[in-house]
Amino acid sequence: MEKKEGRPTQSAVNGQLRPPLKWAGGKRWLVPHLRPIWSRHSHRRLVEPFCGGLAVTLGLNPECALLNDINPHTANFYCWLQRGLRIRIPMRNERAMFYAHRADFNRLIAGRWQASKKAAELFYYLNRTGYNGLCRFNSKGEFNVPFGQHRRINYRRDFTEYQSKLAAYRFEQTDFAELPLNEEDFVYADPPYDVEFRQYTSTGFDWSEQVRLAEWLATHPGPTLVSNQATDRIVKLYRRLGFRLRFLKGPRMISRTGDRTPAPEVLAVRGIPRLPRMLGTVASTSVASDAM
């Protein structure tokens, strides 16, 4: 169902903007745990190498941020938000329209129009209408998420409310190791989970990338936080690199079996001397792996 024109949109809570996209594995639930830490470092620049749905950035509300996403379509959407995006394409929760728009989006990608305004509009529609907010691409770089099972969708057309906030942020679309970090930056990294599904881009994010990321983050002298699924090898990797670990139960939004039992999540920390007591618990080295 398309949102009626003129109907007010609830885009802000307590003065903070909501994430503009649906995001599988989004971290809105983690923001209350991160905010007490961030409050002591809010004078710093926030850097997110995997900014995803912007839940953490908008939840922490930094004055200055460097936000990166290797997915060019996510980065393009945010760049158009900075310009005051208004969506003109038709948007309805209909199977035929979804697959027509998906084909149109993939034609734009093939024709190298992926940085266009229409590509940003189509990406938003596909994100809202596709299955579970997934963002998935095949080896050819084509968006291949199927039609969702939503009973009702409130689409937004006017994103000018985001323009002034995002104007102060710098967006990049590059490999995380290419980001121009400053020593004083506060880095929060939320990479693709160490689970079976990792096809966020056409190249994926395999175990070698998890290791490369962890080793890169371990060299940063400033405060650093990393969240991931608490698989045994992730726990061992970050512990070996000198991170302190805290464990929390994160919501499981997507599961191949339909299981929605909270999943163990690890928060790996460096360069932050004191952590709030609410920030999870210290656990043993062995944590059961639970792939979604």
Buried (B, 14 or more C-beta within 10 A) or exposed (E): EBBEEEEEBEBEEEEEBBBBBBBBBBBBBBBEBBBEBBEBBBEBBBBBBBBBBBBBBBBBBBEBBBBBBBBBBBBBBBBBBBBBBEBEBEBBBBEEBBEEBBEBBBEBBEEEEBBBBBBBBBBBBBBBBBBBBBBBBEEEBBBBBBBBEBEEBBBBBEBEBBBEBBEEBBBBBEEBEEBEBEEEBBBBBBBBBBBEBBBBBEEEBEEEBBEBBBEBBBEBEBBBBBBBBBBEEBBEBBBEBEBEBBBBBBBBBBBEEEEEEEBBBBBBBBBBEEBBEEBBEEBEEEBEBBEB
